[in-house]
Structures are given as structure tokens and as C-alpha cells.
Amino acid sequence: MRSKDFISALADKSGNTFANTQQMLQTIVQSLTSKFEAGENVSITGFGSFEIKKRSERVIVNPVTNSKMLVPPKLVLSFKAAKNTKTKHNSEVK
């Protein structure tokens, strides 16, 4: 689903205009981004939680040249779905 399709679906469901819904979504994304940049975790009740995790440095091997390279540590954003979100999704698959 593309962004415009998602915004249209939200606008239809909420009864708001496309422009108003787009502005609200941009505000939400900016707010989440600022929290992630500050190193904070974000939990949305009934949906799931976003957590910033640190990946430690590791050594990888290039399979073609067999040369070893060091990958530096980095921060990654992970998402864990809430239990009811997982349950609803899994029940729809069956």
C-alpha cells in the first residue's frame, strides 16, 4: 500500500479530508522520529512497541574473496507487535 492509498483509506474511515489526514499523519511521523532520535522507545497500546536496539560490532566474511571485514556497531529500530495485533493477524491468515 502506497502512502497516498493509506492516507485516502484513513480519510475515508475518519471522515476527514485528505489534506487534513495527510497533515495529521505527517505530525505523527515527525513526533515518532523525534522520539527515536532522542533514543526513546515508543509504545502504542493495542498496536505494538518500537524499540531502539544497539547491534554490536561483528566480523563478516566476503564469500567471494574470503576477506574479513569489521562491521561497526549501530543502532537499529525494531518493532514488536502487541499480543492482540498478532492474534488478529494470525486468525486472518487461517
C-alpha positions in Angstrom: 0.0 0.0 0.0 1.4 3.3 -1.0 1.3 6.4 1.2 -1.4 8.1 -0.8 -3.6 5.0 -0.6 -3.1 4.7 3.1 -4.0 8.4 3.7 -7.1 8.0 1.5 -8.2 5.0 3.5 -7.7 6.8 6.8 -9.5 9.9 5.5 -12.5 7.8 4.3 -12.6 5.9 7.6 -12.3 9.0 9.8 -14.4 11.4 7.7 -11.7 13.9 7.4 -10.3 15.5 4.3 -7.3 14.0 2.5 -5.2 17.2 3.3 -6.2 17.1 7.0 -5.4 13.4 7.3 -2.1 13.9 5.5 -1.1 16.7 7.9 -2.1 14.5 10.9 0.0 11.6 9.6 3.0 13.9 9.0 2.7 15.2 12.5 2.6 11.6 13.9 5.7 10.6 11.9 7.6 13.7 12.9 6.7 13.1 16.6 7.8 9.4 16.4 11.0 10.4 14.6 12.0 13.0 17.2 11.4 10.3 20.0 13.6 7.8 18.1 16.3 10.4 17.6 16.2 11.1 21.3 16.8 7.4 22.0 13.3 6.8 23.5 11.2 3.8 22.9 7.6 4.3 21.8 4.7 2.0 22.8 1.3 2.3 21.2 -1.3 0.4 23.2 -3.1 -2.3 21.2 -0.7 -2.0 18.3 2.9 -2.6 19.4 6.1 -1.0 20.5 9.1 0.4 18.7 12.5 0.0 20.4 15.9 1.2 19.6 18.5 -1.6 19.9 22.3 -1.5 19.6 23.9 -4.0 17.4 27.4 -4.7 18.4 30.3 -4.8 16.0 30.9 -8.0 14.2 33.3 -9.6 11.7 31.8 -10.7 8.4 33.5 -12.7 5.6 33.1 -11.9 1.9 32.2 -15.3 0.3 33.9 -14.4 -3.0 37.2 -13.1 -1.7 37.3 -14.7 1.7 38.4 -11.4 3.1 37.2 -10.4 6.6 35.7 -7.1 7.3 34.7 -5.4 10.6 31.1 -4.1 10.6 30.9 -1.2 13.2 28.2 -1.1 15.9 25.0 0.7 15.0 21.6 1.5 16.3 18.6 -0.2 14.7 14.8 0.3 15.1 12.8 -2.8 15.9 9.1 -3.3 16.2 7.3 -5.8 18.4 3.6 -6.3 17.7 1.1 -6.3 20.6 -0.4 -9.6 21.5 -3.9 -8.8 20.2 -2.4 -7.5 17.0 -0.5 -10.8 16.5 -3.6 -12.8 17.4 -5.9 -10.8 15.0 -3.3 -11.1 12.1 -2.8 -14.8 12.7 -6.5 -15.5 12.8 -7.0 -13.8 9.4 -4.3 -16.0 7.8 -6.1 -19.3 8.6 
